[in-house]
Amino acid sequence: MFDHLAAVAVQTPFAFEIIERTASTPRVQQVVQLSLAPAFLLSGIGAIMNVIMSRMIWIAQRIERIEDARAREEQGEDWRSGELGWLRRRRKLAQGAILFSTASAVIISLVIGLLFISAYITAQIGTLIALLWVLTMVLLVTGLGFFLRETRLAAVGAQPAKDSQDA
């Protein structure tokens, strides 16, 4: 049995086969060129996430300041409750934007990895890569939709409580 395994290993060792497949410089160059668009998309997603995260940090700090001020004051009616609700809605939208943007970054990273793998395997996975690319775009557009809603809510500002308008 060991003789048979040794004979098979000597004929075409798997490691040598992989080295032969990956030794082609033009093939590697082609894969790198194919992966440039997804890599640039990944860096763009990172920049978008940086902006969203900066806004979310500001929102979280503002919520903490309001809640600290609430804890110090012993008033029954808090004039900041309208702003607090507004900030919480903004935080929820920003969290959705981060969630979907992160998911799109993970999927596009998978696309980049599969592009490299596809150059060295015999199975055709182009359809899978295309579907993952479309999924990336759907997730990214969804995240941007959440971000758009958050920025619109920020532009409107905190609305005063309805009973304070009547007074």
C-alpha positions in Angstrom: 0.0 0.0 0.0 2.8 2.4 0.9 4.5 1.5 -2.4 1.4 2.5 -4.3 1.1 5.8 -2.5 4.8 6.6 -3.0 4.5 5.8 -6.7 1.5 8.1 -7.1 3.3 10.9 -5.1 6.4 10.6 -7.3 4.3 10.8 -10.5 2.6 14.2 -9.9 3.0 15.6 -6.4 0.2 18.0 -5.6 2.6 20.6 -4.4 4.5 20.6 -7.6 1.3 20.8 -9.6 0.3 23.9 -7.6 3.7 25.5 -8.2 3.4 24.8 -11.9 0.0 26.4 -12.1 1.0 29.5 -10.1 4.4 30.0 -11.8 2.9 31.7 -14.8 3.7 35.4 -14.5 1.1 36.4 -17.1 -1.6 34.5 -15.3 -0.7 36.2 -12.0 -0.7 39.6 -13.7 -4.1 38.9 -15.2 -5.6 37.9 -11.8 -4.1 41.0 -10.2 -5.6 43.2 -12.9 -9.0 41.5 -12.5 -8.9 42.1 -8.7 -8.1 45.8 -9.0 -11.7 46.9 -9.4 -12.9 44.9 -6.3 -9.9 46.2 -4.3 -10.7 49.8 -5.2 -14.3 49.2 -4.2 -13.1 47.7 -0.9 -11.1 50.9 -0.2 -14.1 53.0 -1.1 -16.3 51.0 1.3 -13.7 51.6 4.0 -13.8 55.3 3.4 -17.6 55.4 3.6 -17.5 53.3 6.8 -15.0 55.8 8.3 -17.5 58.6 7.7 -20.4 56.7 9.1 -18.4 55.6 12.1 -17.4 59.2 12.9 -21.0 60.2 12.8 -22.0 57.3 15.0 -19.3 58.2 17.6 -20.6 61.7 17.8 -24.1 60.5 18.2 -23.1 58.0 21.0 -21.2 60.7 22.8 -24.1 63.1 22.6 -26.5 60.4 24.0 -24.1 59.8 26.9 -23.9 63.5 27.7 -27.7 63.8 27.7 -28.1 60.7 29.8 -25.5 62.0 32.3 -27.2 65.4 32.5 -30.5 63.5 33.0 -29.1 61.5 35.9 -27.8 64.7 37.6 -31.0 66.6 37.3 -34.0 65.4 39.3 -36.7 67.0 37.1 -39.8 65.0 36.1 -39.9 66.5 32.6 -36.7 66.4 30.7 -36.5 68.9 27.9 -33.9 66.7 26.1 -36.2 63.7 25.6 -37.1 64.8 22.1 -33.4 65.1 21.2 -32.6 61.8 22.8 -35.3 60.0 20.7 -33.9 61.7 17.6 -30.4 60.7 18.4 -31.4 57.1 19.1 -33.2 56.9 15.7 -30.0 58.3 14.1 -27.9 55.8 15.9 -30.1 52.9 14.7 -29.8 54.1 11.1 -26.1 54.5 11.4 -25.8 51.0 12.9 -27.7 49.6 9.9 -25.4 51.5 7.5 -22.4 50.0 9.2 -23.9 46.5 9.2 -24.6 46.5 5.5 -21.4 48.3 4.6 -19.4 45.7 6.6 -21.2 42.9 5.0 -20.5 44.3 1.5 -16.8 44.6 2.5 -16.7 41.0 3.6 -18.3 39.8 0.4 -16.1 41.8 -1.9 -13.1 40.4 0.0 -14.4 37.0 -0.8 -14.7 38.0 -4.4 -11.1 39.0 -4.5 -10.0 35.7 -2.9 -12.2 33.7 -5.3 -10.7 35.6 -8.3 -7.3 34.4 -7.3 -8.5 30.9 -6.6 -10.4 30.7 -9.9 -7.2 31.2 -11.9 -5.7 28.0 -10.5 -8.6 25.6 -10.3 -10.4 23.8 -13.1 -13.9 24.3 -11.7 -15.6 27.3 -13.3 -16.8 29.7 -10.6 -17.4 32.8 -12.7 -21.1 32.7 -12.0 -20.5 32.5 -8.3 -18.2 35.5 -8.5 -20.7 37.4 -10.5 -23.5 36.6 -8.0 -21.2 37.7 -5.1 -20.4 40.9 -6.9 -24.1 41.6 -7.3 -24.7 40.8 -3.6 -21.9 43.2 -2.7 -23.6 46.0 -4.6 -27.0 45.2 -3.1 -25.5 45.3 0.4 -23.6 48.5 -0.3 -26.6 50.3 -1.8 -28.7 49.2 1.2 -26.0 50.5 3.6 -25.9 53.8 1.7 -29.7 54.0 1.9 -29.5 53.7 5.7 -26.8 56.4 5.6 -28.9 58.6 3.5 -31.8 58.3 5.9 -29.5 59.1 8.8 -28.2 62.2 7.1 -31.7 63.3 6.2 -32.8 62.8 9.8 -29.7 64.9 10.9 -30.6 67.6 8.5 -34.2 67.9 9.8 -32.9 68.2 13.4 -34.5 67.2 16.7 -38.1 68.2 16.7 -39.5 69.7 19.9 -42.0 67.6 21.8 -45.6 68.1 20.6 -47.0 69.3 23.9 -44.3 72.0 24.1 -45.5 73.4 20.7 -49.0 73.9 22.1 -47.8 75.9 25.1 
